[in-house]
Amino acid sequence: MKVTPDIIRYEFIGTNGLVAQSLNKSYIGVGGTVIGESKNTFTFQNQNKTCSVVKEAATFDFTFNDGTVVEIDGKLLVGRSEDRLKKSTKRLW
């Protein structure tokens, strides 16, 4: 998978994710398959447990089907997934 600034437009439901950093220490290490997304949260499922994580308070590591791992600041992901498609993105690196 080619990683570009457009990665924030990706649909994350079904992707494996992990909280790499967070202001809330209890979020660090929480992860699993993304089963839901709202404007401000991701919902992860791991071994029949579900946990919601506030996007703005965390940095996520997402692993895509081809094995690519991408770290994304949750502040870039705040908003409904359909609204993120409309956002224009500036180059981050």
Number of C-alpha atoms within 10 A of each C-alpha: 9 5 9 10 12 14 14 19 18 12 13 20 16 14 15 20 26 21 23 18 18 20 11 11 9 10 20 17 14 18 24 21 21 22 18 15 19 14 15 17 20 23 19 25 18 14 7 6 8 16 16 19 22 18 23 17 18 22 22 24 18 23 17 15 11 7 9 11 16 13 15 17 18 22 14 14 22 19 16 13 18 12 11 19 14 9 11 10 14 8 8 6 5
